[in-house]
Amino acid sequence: MEKSQETSRSEQISSPKLGRLGMVGRRIKDLVTVTALSLMAVLGACEPDKGTCYDPDHRSRYPFDVNTEVALAIHIILNDAGTDYIDEQAVRDDIDEIRRVYADIIGRFYVTSVHRVKNSYFQPNYYEGDTGRDFENRLREYIDSYGVDGAIDIVYVPTSLEAGEPRVEGTRIYGAKEDFIALYADPITGRTYLKKSASHELGHFFELLHPYEPGGDKLNDTINYFEACEHVDHRMTTLPQDGVCIEACSDGSNPAPANIMGKSYCLPQLPQDLSPDQKSFANCVLHSTKKRKRDM
């Protein structure tokens, strides 16, 4: 991971001892935070000039700049006993895939730090009856304390929480201090469940949407499969074809090369990319909105 740029430290963090009053206070805080975020989303206050990046004329003000550099801060969270595992070569592979997908937008991604932690508190299922929101809130606590200024924080967490079910491979999490990316990995192999997980979640960090959902991603060169597949009850599929991952409706109609932001699960894990409009949009968000915060 570009050793000359990398620093590394490991430490044991004590799990918080939350009393009943503290738990009530946190629940009230969570409710206020969620309500505030919801209100800001309705009012369009989360990203003041995000919407203008949907305008091609506005995007043209921000040409691609191969001199753009973005720092990545890697966080690896293991359980208290250290019995789970993150394959650091897999992390390097994820970073290489990010570099490939975003090469037209960002000339250089570099790893500024690797922070290793053994603490089950920050993993799913720490509490009986754990929920996704509980888990995300604990990761927010972690990033509020250990997020790296001037970098995009990427957190790797081994979890088999949804074993046997369709898994969530990762998520972009809105934080009180800053947004960050969480990637969930197989605790046995130490690898993320999909090759594209890191690149996909970075797309969400740059405000890219799923093209296949109702309403689409509001861009002109991606296929909204929810609408295109109305004749088959909105069902779509992905299939390998001539060394390329293809997305299509479940009856094979409307085929197109799979998209990083799409619902693509081709095996073997074939290359997927962003469309020109997606690249232009992400570049606009990077340079014109608060994604420039922390002097990226």
N, C-alpha and C positions, 0 to 999 in steps of 0.2 A: 504494500500500500504506500508506495513512494516513501521509503524509510527516512529519507532526508527531511521530510515534512512532518513525520509522525512522532508524536509523543505518546507515552502509554503509562497508565497508572491503575493499580488495582486497590480496592479498599472495601472494608466491611462497613455497612451502614446499619445502624441500629433501627429495627422496626419501631415505628411510633407506638406508644402506649396510649390508646385513645380511650378516655373514660366516656361515660354515658353523655355528659354534658358536651364533651368535645365532639362526639358523633352527631348530636343534635345540631350543634353549631355548623358542622360541615355540611349536613343535609340542607340547612337553611341557605348556606353559602352556595351550594350546588344549584338549588332552586333559583336563587337570584341570578347566578351566572347564566343558566340555561334560558331564563326569561329575558335577560338582557341581550343575549346573543340572538334569540329569536326575534326580538323587537328590532335589533339592528339589521337583521337580514331583511325584515319586511320593509324597513325604511331605506335599505340600500346603503347602510352606513358602515358595513364591515370593510368594504374595499371602495373608497370614495370614487375612484375613476376606473374601476374594473370594467364597468359596462362599456366604456368607450373603446376598449380593445376588441369588441365585436365589430367595430366599424373599420373596414379595410383601409379607408383613408387615414384614420387615426393610427392604425398599425404601421402604415408606411412611414410615419415619422421616426420609427425606431428600426433602422436597418440592422441586419445581423452584424455583430462585431466579434470577429474571431479572437480579439484580445480580451474578451470578457472572461474573468476568472471567478469561480465559485468554490468556496471552502466547504467541505463536508466534515462533520464531527460524528464519529461512530461511537455508539454506546452498546455494550453487550451486557445484558442482565441475565445472570444465572440464578439458580435457587441457592438457598443457604448452604446446602451440602455440596454444591458444585457437581451434582451427579448428572446434570444435563449438559448441553454441548452446543456451541456455535462453531462451525467450520470457518476459520478465517480465510481459507482459500475461496470459499463460497462468497464471503464478503467482498473479496477482491474481484471475483467474477461479476458480482452485482455492480460494482463501481465501473468495471470495464463496459458492461452493458449500458449503464447510464451515459458513459462517455460516447458510446456509439450512437445511441438514440438522439442525444442532444448536441451532437458535434456541430451542427449548423448554427446553433444558438449560443453555445458556451464553448469557448476555445479551450478552456482548461478547468477541469475539476481536480481538486487536490484534497487529500485527507490531512486535516490539521491536528486531529487528536483521536485517540482510541481510549475510551474509558470503560474499564471492566468492573462489574459490581456483582457480588454474591448477596442477593437479598430477595427472598420469596415474596416479600410484601408487594413488590412491583410486578409480580406475575399473576396471571389469571388463576382463579380458584384459591387464592390465599384465604379468603373468607368463605365459610359455608354459605351457599346461596349467592355467590358472587354474580354480578351482572357486568355486561360490557361497559356500562357507564361507570361503575365502581372502578373497574380496571383502568379506564382512560383517565379518570380523575387522579389515580395514584401515579400514572405516568406523567400527568401534568405536574404533580408535586415533584417528581424526580427532575423534570426538565427545568422547572422553576429554580431548582437548586444547582443543577449540573449542566444546563444548557450552555453552549459555547457561543459567546458573542461573535458576530461576523461569520457564522457558519450555518449551514442547514443541518440540524440534528437528525440523525437516523438511528433509531433504537431497534435493536434485534432482541427478540424475546422468544425463547423456546416454549412451545405450548402444544399440547395435544388436547386442548380443551374441547375441540369440536371433532375429535377423532370419530370416523365413521359417518360424519355428516359433511355436507358441502362446507368447506372451510373458508374463513376470512383470511386471505393471504397477507393483508396489511391494511393500513388506514392512514389517512392524513388527519391529524388531530388538531383541532383548534385549541390553542393554549391561551391562558390569561396573559402570560409574558410573551410568548411567541408560538407560532405554529411549528409542528414537527411531524416526522414520519415514523410510524411504528411498523415493523415487519415481523411477522410471526414465522417461526422456523420449526421444523421437525426436531424434537429433542434428541432423537436417535442419530439422524444423519447430520444434523446441525446446519441444514440448508433450508432456504425459503422454499415454499411449496411450488412456486412457479418462477421460471427464469425472468419473467417480465415484472415481477412484483415491485421491485425497487423503482424501475422506470415508470411504471404505472402510477405509483403513489407520488412520485416526484411531479408527474403531470398534474395531479390534484393539487399539489403544493403551488403550482403555477396556475391554478384555477381552471384547468381543463376538466370538462364534464364527460360522462359516458355518452357516446353517440347513440347507444341502442335503447335508451330509456324514453318514456313519454316526454315529448318536447325536444329531445335530441340535445346536441351541444351548441346549437345556434350558429354553427359554422357551415360553410357552403360545400365543402369537398369531402364530408364524411357522410356515411349512410345511417339514417335513423331507422334501425331495423324494427323498432316497435311499429312504425308506420309502414315500412316496406313489406312487413310480413303480416299485415292485417288479415290477409286471405288465409293464413294458417294459424289464426288465433295468436298472432304476434310472436310465434315461436321462431327462434333462430338456432343455428348450429355452427360449429366450427369443424373443419376437416383438413388434414394435410393433403396437399395437391402439388405434385411436381416440385417438392422441396420448399413449398411456401404454405404458410398457414392461411386458410381461406375462411372467411365468414360468409354465411348465406342463410336464407330462410330455411326452415326445417324440411321443405320440399326441394331444396337445392336451387331455388330461384334467387335472383339478385346477388350473385357471388361477387366478392371483392376481397383483395388482400386484407388480412387481419390487421387490426389497429391496436397499438399499445393501450389505448383507452377503451378498447372494445371488450367484449365478453368472450375472450379467446382462450381455449384450454387445449390447444393442439399438442399431441404427443407424437413423435418426439418434440421437444420444445424448439419450435422453428422461429426464425427471426420475425419480429413484428416491428412496425415503425409508426411514426407520427405523420399525418398529412401535412402538406405545405401550410394550410391555414392554421392547423394546430401549432406548428412551429412558430408561425408569425404571431399567433395569439400569446403563446407562452413567452416569447421574446418581449412582446409589448408589456405583459404583466410584470416581467422581471425588471424592466427598465423604467416603467412609468408609475408603478404603484409602490406600496409600502414593502414589496418584496425586496426593494433596494435597502431596506432598513438594516441596521447593524453593519453598514458599509460593506456589503457583499462584494 
